[in-house]
Amino acid sequence: MQRCLQLAKNALGNCYPNPMVGSVIVHNGKIIGEGWHQKAGEGHAEVNAIASVKDKSLLTESTLYVNLEPCSHFGKTPPCSDLIIKHKIPKVVIGIIDSHSKVCGAGILKLQNAGVEVKVGVLESECYELNKRFFTFHNKNRPYIILKWAESRDGFIAPDKSQREKIEPVWISNPISRQLVHKWRTEEQAILIGTNTALDDNPSLSARDYKGKSPIKILLDRQGIVASTAAIFDSAFAKTIVITQNMDMISVEGTIVETVTSEDLLSQLLAILRKHNILSLIVEGGKHTLQTFIDLDLWDEARIFEGQLEFSKGINAPNISGKLKYSENILSDKLSVILNSNQSWKK
């Protein structure tokens, strides 16, 4: 199962809205085939693993391992459970049950009804951790939410406006930390900022400093006052979704406008993200936006950089509490990753 997880990780950031799945086929203690799901709409892990086996006659004496329950329904591809049954694979070992409403035990039942021996619950916690985005989306009807910010050594996320000369980001973290942030952007499906961050920093929110796909950009702009020339609207890297109460705004190429009302804004936001099948979201600011997610307990982890700069005055960093997952030094910066103690993967 460890090998299944290793294979599945190859698809991080590339297979949304599908889960990351790896599969290994073993015959007499030897791996004879393996594969992973590489992109939505393409072959699933089990399909690729079976296809990689050179001598298909060995399948009738083999065990198939997979970190997530094989599908049992027709989507963009045929059911994997049918393919397993077709090749008469006698035993299947599954890491965790798929909570998607179209599967959720149906794949296991189909295999068992066909006489396949099925074992479930191997490295279950590790299998959940790998697909925490997928499970959060289907179990909680929202994306997996990652809060991210950098703060000065004296606790500010931005200097006072009197200390700023240009409309551009004020870098608190070092270049290596910033490259790590760009790596994270290639791994998550979307990234969100509010009006003030767009106006003050004019960020592009791309992953230009790391090889990979840039995330969908989400702009929370109630009044619709961010100019169309702002960097966030550059569609060269990814499309932008604007959440606004401005009824005069319209969608154009590269930009989708979603209108909301003034009440319960975040609930409307989460519903829009679900409509667009967005499984994971990085919230980068600003302070008001971040604190709103924290106060409503709508977050799963926070990634916080502490740099060496001191501002003496400015915008205070958000107030947050949770369980420290780990901390590490990245040259002169300190990175702390905090988990929300109120969120459980089994809920």
TANORKA-V124320 format. One record per pair of residues at least 4 apart in sequence whose C-alpha atoms are under 8 Angstrom apart, sorted by the first residue. I is the first residue (numbers start at 0). J is the second residue. D is the distance in Angstrom with one decimal. If there is no record, write none. Layout:
# TANORKA-V124320
[[I:J:D] [I:J:D]]
This chain:
# TANORKA-V124320
[[0:4:6.4] [0:23:7.9] [0:64:6.4] [0:65:6.9] [0:66:6.6] [0:94:7.1] [0:121:7.2] [0:122:7.2] [1:5:6.3] [2:6:6.2] [2:21:7.7] [2:22:8.0] [2:23:7.2] [3:7:6.1] [3:20:7.2] [3:21:4.3] [3:22:5.1] [3:23:6.1] [3:35:7.9] [3:64:7.1] [3:65:6.1] [3:66:6.1] [4:8:6.3] [4:20:7.3] [4:21:6.0] [4:66:6.6] [4:126:7.2] [4:129:7.5] [5:9:7.3] [5:21:7.4] [6:20:7.5] [6:21:5.0] [6:22:7.5] [6:34:6.9] [6:35:5.8] [7:11:7.7] [7:19:5.0] [7:20:4.5] [7:21:4.2] [7:22:7.9] [7:35:5.5] [7:36:7.0] [8:19:6.6] [8:20:7.9] [8:129:7.6] [9:35:7.8] [9:37:7.6] [10:14:5.9] [10:19:6.0] [10:35:7.7] [10:36:6.9] [10:37:5.4] [10:38:7.3] [11:19:6.8] [11:186:5.7] [12:185:5.9] [12:186:4.1] [12:187:5.8] [12:188:6.7] [12:212:7.4] [13:37:6.9] [13:38:5.9] [13:186:7.8] [13:212:7.8] [14:18:6.9] [14:19:7.0] [14:36:7.4] [14:37:6.0] [14:38:4.2] [14:39:5.0] [15:38:7.5] [15:39:6.4] [15:188:7.2] [15:277:7.9] [15:278:7.3] [16:39:7.0] [16:133:7.6] [16:276:6.2] [16:277:6.9] [16:278:6.4] [17:38:8.0] [17:39:6.0] [17:133:7.2] [18:130:6.1] [18:133:5.7] [19:35:7.7] [19:36:6.5] [19:129:7.4] [19:130:6.4] [20:35:5.7] [20:36:5.6] [20:43:7.6] [20:44:5.8] [20:65:7.1] [20:66:6.1] [20:67:6.4] [21:33:7.6] [21:34:5.9] [21:35:4.2] [21:36:6.6] [21:44:5.2] [21:45:7.5] [21:65:5.9] [21:66:6.3] [22:33:5.5] [22:34:5.5] [22:35:6.1] [22:44:5.4] [22:45:5.6] [22:48:6.0] [22:63:7.0] [22:64:5.5] [22:65:4.4] [22:66:7.0] [23:30:6.9] [23:31:7.9] [23:32:5.9] [23:33:4.3] [23:34:6.7] [23:45:7.9] [23:48:6.3] [23:63:5.9] [23:64:5.1] [23:65:6.6] [24:30:5.8] [24:31:5.8] [24:32:5.0] [24:33:6.1] [24:48:6.8] [24:49:7.5] [24:61:6.6] [24:62:5.7] [24:63:4.5] [24:64:6.1] [25:29:5.3] [25:30:4.4] [25:31:5.8] [25:32:7.2] [25:61:5.6] [25:62:5.3] [25:63:6.5] [25:64:7.9] [26:30:6.4] [26:31:6.5] [26:57:7.0] [26:58:7.7] [26:60:6.6] [26:61:4.6] [26:62:6.6] [27:61:7.3] [31:51:7.9] [31:52:5.8] [31:53:7.8] [32:48:5.2] [32:49:6.4] [32:50:7.8] [32:51:5.2] [32:52:4.8] [33:44:7.9] [33:47:7.0] [33:48:4.1] [33:49:7.3] [33:51:6.5] [33:52:7.9] [34:44:5.2] [34:45:6.9] [34:46:7.8] [34:47:4.9] [34:48:4.2] [34:49:8.0] [34:51:7.4] [35:43:6.6] [35:44:4.0] [35:45:7.4] [35:47:6.5] [35:48:7.2] [36:41:7.3] [36:42:6.2] [36:43:4.6] [36:44:4.5] [36:47:7.6] [37:41:7.0] [37:42:7.6] [37:43:7.6] [37:44:8.0] [38:42:7.8] [40:75:5.4] [40:76:6.7] [41:75:7.8] [41:76:7.2] [42:46:5.9] [42:47:6.3] [42:76:6.9] [43:47:6.4] [43:76:8.0] [43:79:7.4] [44:48:6.0] [44:65:7.9] [45:49:6.1] [45:65:7.3] [45:69:7.6] [45:79:6.4] [45:83:7.9] [46:50:6.1] [46:79:6.7] [46:82:7.4] [47:51:6.2] [48:52:6.9] [49:55:8.0] [54:58:7.9] [57:61:6.4] [58:62:7.8] [58:86:6.5] [58:87:6.9] [58:88:5.4] [59:86:6.8] [59:87:5.2] [59:88:4.8] [59:89:6.2] [60:88:6.8] [60:89:6.7] [61:88:6.1] [61:89:6.7] [61:90:7.0] [62:88:6.7] [62:89:6.7] [62:90:4.8] [62:91:5.6] [62:92:7.3] [63:88:7.3] [63:90:6.4] [63:91:4.8] [63:92:6.2] [64:91:5.9] [64:92:4.8] [64:93:6.1] [65:69:7.7] [65:91:7.7] [65:92:6.4] [65:93:5.2] [65:94:6.4] [66:93:5.5] [66:94:4.2] [66:95:6.2] [66:126:6.0] [67:93:6.0] [67:94:5.6] [67:95:5.2] [67:96:6.1] [67:97:6.0] [67:126:7.4] [68:93:5.9] [68:94:7.3] [68:95:6.2] [68:96:5.1] [68:97:5.3] [68:102:7.9] [68:104:7.5] [68:106:6.5] [68:107:6.9] [69:78:7.6] [69:79:5.6] [69:80:5.6] [69:97:8.0] [69:106:5.5] [69:107:7.3] [70:78:5.4] [70:79:5.5] [70:80:6.1] [70:102:5.8] [70:105:7.8] [70:106:5.4] [71:78:4.7] [71:79:6.5] [71:80:5.6] [71:81:7.2] [71:101:7.8] [71:102:6.2] [71:105:6.2] [71:106:4.7] [71:109:7.3] [72:77:6.9] [72:78:5.1] [72:101:6.8] [72:102:7.2] [73:77:4.9] [73:78:5.6] [74:78:7.8] [77:81:7.8] [78:82:6.9] [79:83:6.3] [80:84:6.3] [80:106:6.0] [80:109:7.0] [80:110:6.3] [81:85:6.0] [82:86:6.3] [83:87:6.3] [83:88:5.8] [84:88:6.4] [84:110:6.9] [84:113:6.9] [84:115:7.6] [88:115:7.2] [89:114:7.6] [89:115:5.0] [89:116:6.1] [90:115:5.6] [90:116:4.6] [90:117:5.9] [91:115:7.1] [91:116:6.3] [91:117:5.0] [91:118:6.4] [92:117:5.9] [92:118:4.8] [92:119:6.1] [92:121:7.6] [93:117:7.4] [93:118:6.0] [93:119:4.7] [93:120:6.4] [93:121:6.5] [94:119:5.9] [94:120:5.0] [94:121:4.5] [94:122:5.9] [94:123:5.4] [94:126:6.1] [95:119:6.3] [95:120:5.4] [95:121:7.1] [95:122:8.0] [95:123:5.4] [95:126:6.4] [95:127:7.2] [96:103:6.3] [96:104:6.3] [96:119:7.4] [96:120:7.9] [97:102:6.1] [97:103:5.0] [97:104:7.0] [98:102:6.8] [98:103:4.7] [98:104:8.0] [98:134:6.8] [98:137:6.7] [98:138:7.1] [99:103:5.7] [99:137:6.0] [101:105:7.8] [102:106:6.1] [104:108:6.2] [105:109:6.1] [106:110:6.3] [107:111:6.2] [107:117:7.1] [108:112:6.0] [109:113:6.4] [110:114:6.6] [110:115:5.3] [110:116:7.7] [110:117:7.4] [111:115:5.0] [111:116:6.3] [111:117:6.7] [122:126:6.1] [123:127:6.2] [124:128:6.2] [125:129:6.3] [126:130:6.6] [127:131:5.5] [127:134:7.4] [127:344:7.4] [130:134:6.3] [131:135:5.9] [131:143:7.1] [131:344:7.4] [132:136:6.2] [132:142:6.5] [132:143:4.9] [132:278:5.6] [132:279:5.8] [133:137:6.4] [133:143:7.9] [133:278:6.1] [134:138:5.7] [134:139:7.9] [134:344:7.7] [135:139:5.3] [135:140:7.0] [135:141:6.5] [135:142:6.2] [135:143:5.7] [135:278:7.7] [135:344:7.4] [136:140:4.9] [136:141:4.7] [136:142:5.0] [136:143:6.7] [136:273:7.8] [136:278:5.6] [137:141:7.5] [138:346:6.9] [139:346:7.7] [140:269:8.0] [140:273:6.9] [141:269:5.8] [141:270:7.5] [141:272:7.4] [141:273:6.2] [141:278:7.1] [142:269:7.6] [142:272:7.4] [142:273:7.4] [142:277:6.2] [142:278:4.4] [142:279:4.6] [142:280:6.1] [143:278:6.2] [143:279:4.5] [143:280:6.1] [143:298:7.4] [143:299:6.4] [144:279:6.0] [144:280:5.0] [144:281:6.1] [144:282:7.2] [144:297:7.2] [144:298:4.9] [144:299:5.3] [144:300:6.8] [145:279:7.8] [145:280:6.1] [145:281:4.7] [145:282:6.1] [145:298:6.3] [145:299:6.0] [145:300:5.0] [145:301:5.5] [145:302:7.3] [146:281:5.8] [146:282:4.8] [146:283:6.3] [146:289:6.9] [146:298:6.9] [146:299:8.0] [146:300:6.3] [146:301:4.4] [146:302:6.1] [147:281:6.8] [147:282:6.1] [147:283:5.1] [147:284:7.6] [147:301:5.7] [147:302:4.8] [147:303:5.8] [148:156:7.2] [148:283:5.9] [148:284:7.1] [148:302:6.7] [148:303:5.2] [148:304:6.4] [149:156:6.0] [149:171:6.2] [149:172:6.4] [149:303:5.7] [149:304:4.4] [149:305:5.8] [149:306:7.1] [150:154:5.6] [150:155:5.1] [150:156:4.4] [150:157:7.5] [150:171:6.6] [150:303:7.4] [150:304:6.1] [150:305:5.0] [150:306:6.3] [150:316:6.3] [151:155:5.2] [151:156:6.3] [151:157:7.9] [151:171:6.2] [151:305:5.7] [151:306:5.2] [151:307:6.2] [151:308:5.2] [151:309:5.5] [151:310:7.0] [152:305:6.0] [152:306:5.8] [152:307:5.4] [152:308:5.9] [152:309:5.6] [153:308:7.9] [153:309:5.6] [153:310:7.0] [153:311:6.8] [154:315:6.1] [154:316:5.7] [155:309:8.0] [155:310:7.0] [155:312:7.4] [155:313:6.0] [155:314:5.4] [155:315:4.4] [155:316:5.0] [156:171:7.9] [156:286:7.7] [156:313:7.6] [156:314:5.8] [156:315:6.0] [156:316:5.1] [157:169:7.0] [157:310:7.9] [157:313:5.7] [157:314:5.3] [157:315:7.6] [158:162:6.2] [158:163:7.1] [158:169:8.0] [158:310:5.6] [158:312:6.2] [158:313:4.2] [158:314:6.3] [159:163:7.1] [159:310:7.8] [159:312:5.9] [159:313:3.9] [159:314:6.6] [160:313:7.4] [166:198:7.4] [166:199:5.4] [166:200:5.3] [166:201:6.5] [167:199:6.6] [167:200:4.1] [167:201:5.7] [167:202:7.2] [168:199:7.6] [168:200:4.5] [168:201:7.2] [168:202:7.0] [169:200:7.6] [171:305:7.8] [171:306:5.5] [171:307:7.4] [171:308:6.3] [172:176:6.0] [172:177:6.6] [172:304:6.7] [172:305:7.1] [172:306:5.1] [172:307:7.8] [172:332:6.3] [173:177:6.3] [173:306:7.4] [173:330:7.8] [173:331:7.3] [173:332:6.8] [174:178:6.2] [175:179:6.3] [175:329:7.2] [175:330:7.8] [176:180:6.4] [176:329:6.5] [176:332:7.4] [177:181:6.5] [178:182:6.3] [178:208:5.9] [178:209:6.6] [179:183:6.3] [180:184:6.3] [181:185:6.6] [181:205:7.4] [181:206:4.7] [181:207:7.1] [181:208:6.1] [181:209:5.7] [182:186:6.7] [182:206:6.9] [182:208:8.0] [182:209:5.7] [182:210:7.7] [182:211:7.8] [183:187:6.5] [184:188:7.7] [184:189:7.8] [184:190:7.5] [184:205:7.4] [184:206:5.9] [184:212:7.9] [184:213:6.2] [184:214:6.0] [184:281:7.8] [185:206:6.3] [185:209:7.8] [185:210:7.8] [185:211:5.3] [185:212:5.1] [185:213:5.5] [185:214:6.4] [187:214:6.4] [187:279:5.6] [187:280:6.4] [187:281:7.1] [188:214:5.1] [188:215:6.2] [188:277:6.3] [188:278:6.6] [188:279:5.3] [188:280:6.3] [189:214:4.6] [189:215:4.4] [189:216:5.8] [189:217:6.9] [189:277:7.0] [189:279:6.3] [189:280:4.8] [189:281:6.3] [190:204:7.4] [190:214:6.2] [190:215:6.2] [190:216:5.2] [190:217:5.8] [190:280:5.4] [190:281:4.5] [190:282:5.9] [190:283:7.1] [191:216:6.1] [191:217:4.5] [191:218:5.8] [191:219:7.3] [191:280:7.1] [191:281:6.1] [191:282:4.8] [191:283:6.1] [191:284:7.3] [192:196:6.3] [192:197:7.0] [192:217:6.6] [192:218:5.4] [192:219:6.2] [192:282:6.2] [192:283:5.6] [192:284:5.0] [192:285:6.5] [192:288:7.4] [193:197:6.5] [193:218:5.8] [193:219:4.7] [193:220:6.1] [193:284:6.2] [193:285:6.1] [193:288:6.2] [194:198:6.2] [194:218:7.1] [194:219:6.1] [194:220:5.0] [194:221:7.8] [194:224:7.8] [194:225:6.8] [195:199:5.9] [195:285:6.7] [196:200:5.5] [196:201:7.0] [196:202:7.8] [196:284:6.4] [196:285:5.4] [197:201:4.8] [197:202:6.4] [197:225:7.0] [197:229:7.6] [197:231:7.5] [198:225:6.6] [201:229:6.2] [201:230:5.9] [201:231:7.1] [202:230:5.9] [202:231:6.2] [203:230:4.8] [203:231:4.7] [203:232:7.8] [203:233:7.3] [204:213:7.9] [204:214:7.9] [204:216:7.0] [204:231:6.7] [205:213:5.2] [205:214:6.9] [205:236:6.4] [205:237:7.7] [206:210:7.4] [206:211:7.1] [206:212:7.0] [206:213:5.0] [206:214:7.7] [207:213:7.7] [212:236:7.8] [213:236:5.9] [213:237:6.1] [214:237:6.4] [215:237:5.5] [215:238:5.6] [215:239:6.0] [215:240:7.6] [216:231:7.1] [216:237:7.0] [216:238:6.3] [216:239:4.6] [216:240:6.2] [217:239:5.8] [217:240:4.9] [217:241:5.9] [217:242:7.4] [218:239:7.3] [218:240:6.2] [218:241:4.8] [218:242:6.1] [219:241:6.1] [219:242:4.9] [219:243:6.5] [220:224:7.0] [220:225:7.2] [220:241:6.7] [220:242:5.9] [220:243:5.2] [220:244:7.9] [221:242:6.7] [221:243:4.2] [221:244:5.0] [221:245:6.7] [222:243:6.2] [222:244:5.9] [222:245:5.4] [223:243:6.0] [223:244:7.3] [223:245:5.6] [223:248:7.2] [225:229:6.9] [227:232:6.4] [228:232:6.8] [228:233:8.0] [229:233:7.5] [231:239:7.2] [232:238:7.6] [232:239:6.2] [232:253:7.5] [232:254:6.9] [233:237:7.7] [233:238:7.8] [233:253:7.9] [234:238:5.2] [234:239:7.2] [234:253:5.3] [234:254:7.7] [237:253:7.6] [238:253:4.8] [238:254:5.8] [238:255:7.8] [239:253:6.3] [239:254:4.8] [239:255:6.2] [240:254:5.8] [240:255:4.7] [240:256:5.8] [240:257:7.1] [241:254:7.3] [241:255:6.2] [241:256:4.8] [241:257:6.0] [242:256:6.4] [242:257:5.1] [242:258:5.9] [242:259:6.8] [242:268:7.2] [243:256:7.4] [243:257:6.4] [243:258:5.0] [243:259:5.9] [244:258:5.3] [244:259:5.2] [244:260:5.9] [244:261:7.1] [245:258:6.9] [246:258:6.7] [248:256:6.8] [249:255:7.7] [249:256:5.9] [250:254:5.6] [250:255:4.7] [250:256:5.0] [251:255:6.6] [257:271:7.6] [259:264:7.2] [259:267:6.7] [260:264:7.0] [263:267:6.7] [264:268:6.2] [265:269:6.1] [266:270:6.3] [267:271:6.3] [268:272:6.3] [269:273:6.1] [270:274:6.2] [271:275:6.4] [272:276:6.3] [272:277:5.3] [273:277:5.8] [273:278:7.7] [282:289:6.8] [283:289:7.3] [284:288:5.6] [284:289:5.4] [285:289:6.1] [286:290:6.0] [286:314:7.4] [286:315:7.5] [286:316:6.6] [286:317:6.0] [287:291:6.1] [288:292:6.6] [289:293:6.4] [289:317:6.8] [290:294:5.9] [290:317:5.6] [290:318:7.0] [291:295:6.2] [292:296:6.1] [292:297:5.0] [292:298:6.4] [293:297:6.1] [293:298:6.5] [293:319:6.8] [296:341:8.0] [298:339:6.8] [299:338:6.0] [299:339:5.2] [299:342:6.7] [300:336:6.9] [300:337:5.5] [300:338:4.4] [300:339:5.8] [301:335:8.0] [301:336:5.6] [301:337:5.0] [301:338:6.5] [302:334:6.9] [302:335:5.9] [302:336:4.6] [302:337:6.5] [303:334:5.6] [303:335:5.2] [303:336:6.4] [304:332:6.4] [304:333:5.6] [304:334:4.5] [304:335:6.5] [305:332:5.6] [305:333:5.1] [305:334:6.5] [306:331:6.8] [306:332:4.8] [306:333:6.7] [307:331:6.8] [307:332:6.9] [320:337:7.9] [320:339:7.7] [321:337:5.9] [321:338:5.6] [321:339:5.0] [321:340:5.4] [322:337:5.4] [322:338:5.0] [322:339:6.4] [322:340:5.9] [323:335:7.2] [323:336:6.1] [323:337:4.5] [323:338:6.2] [324:335:7.7] [324:336:5.5] [324:337:5.4] [324:338:6.3] [325:335:6.1] [325:336:5.6] [325:337:7.4] [326:333:7.0] [326:334:5.4] [326:335:4.3] [326:336:6.2] [327:333:5.8] [327:334:5.4] [327:335:6.7] [328:332:5.7] [328:333:4.5] [328:334:6.1] [329:333:6.0] [329:334:7.0] [342:346:7.8]]
